[in-house]
Amino acid sequence: MNSKPLRHLLLHLLLPGVLAALVACAQPTTTAPPAPPAVAPPAAQGSSVPAAAAAAPSKMEEITFALNFLPVGDTAGWFAALDKGYYAENGLAVTIVGGQGGADTLKRIAAGRAEFGVSDMGTLVIQRLNEDVKVKAIAMYYVRSPMGIFFRKDSGIQAPRDLEGKNIACSAGAVPLQMFPAFANKAGVDPSKVNWQLTEPATLIPAFAARRADAVCQFVTSVPQIRAQVPEELGSFVYADYLDFYANALMTREETIAQNPDLVRRFTTATVRGLDYALKNPEEAVQILLKHAPENQPEVASEMWLLAKEFIVSPDTQQHGVGYMLPAKVAATYENVTAAYGLDAGRGKPEDLYTNDFLK
């Protein structure tokens, strides 16, 4: 891979001590329920942080915050905002619910089944142009894409084009699947020759571990989970090594922005504050996650959050703050996705995808 920081992190995960700890201690998330369950009910906020809750407004607005996937290690920042009382301080009773993939979460936001959620910028481009989805990004999460294809090195896969004719396990709404054509376009892969084995999110890694698939689509942050079940040496093609584009972001409907900008500002302020706290206090953030999602294994969750930080923080976030979106990079994301999917870029504009107004 071309990214030295990413290569350093992946090599870190391959060290014997870390591998032994992961294999011994980690287990995958068990099942993905038909409807993603509420992970932290609104009532839990007051009990977590009595002091903050005592200072919160007496009337709380109930808000659903939909994740793009299951509540695993790379979601620690969201739960920090919940547990530290930042939502409560802003008059918000937030319920965090799991997701079935960024594409599904984006549709839930658009349909009003969640006021806010986490989805991918590339998927947003596709759905805005194809389905006229009126959703915008209000804060960036992953400034570099952690999406990738992971495989055993003994599989014979050496270059991206070797994925042709192979079976890749992925879930139907997964962002790595949605963005694969953009990666393939840059990596010299014919996407029509790749066989996709669609399954539920919770069964992706087990399918790969059982060799029912040659590869699995996941985020780099899921490497600890893969390592816990797959002892063989892994190879990977990480999209960020081929494309410079934004990935996951906080999103909401344009209607919500227009009709209730104060709500959007309060939610964004509290969420980014929680994310910033989690970045500065990683050990505590993981403990908070484990309190709200105890099905996670501590060692795996810690490794996932360590990896996530490398995709959240960049020189740009250090200059402008966590969440800020650079107009030029949004434009590059728009151009990459429209070119890969053959979409009419003239039907929209990059500036329609986002706003930084609520980060001020």
Secondary structure, DSSP 8 states (H G I E B T S, - for coil): ---HHHHHHHHHHHSHHHHHHHHHH--------SS--EEE-THHHHHH-HHHHHHS-SS-EEEEEE-SS-S-GGGHHHHHHHHTTHHHHTTEEEEEE--S-HHHHHHHHHTTS-SEEEEEHHHHHHHHHHH---EEEEEES-SS--EEEEEEGGGS--SGGGGTT-EEEE-TT-HHHHTHHHHHHHHT--GGG-EEEE--GGGHHHHHHTTSSSEEEEEGGGHHHHHHH--S-EEEEEGGGT-----EEEEEEHHHHHH-HHHHHHHHHHHHHHHHHHHH-HHHHHHHHHHH-TTS-HHHHHHHHHHHHHHH--HHHHHH-TT---HHHHHHHHHHHHHHHT--GGGS-GGGGB--GGG-
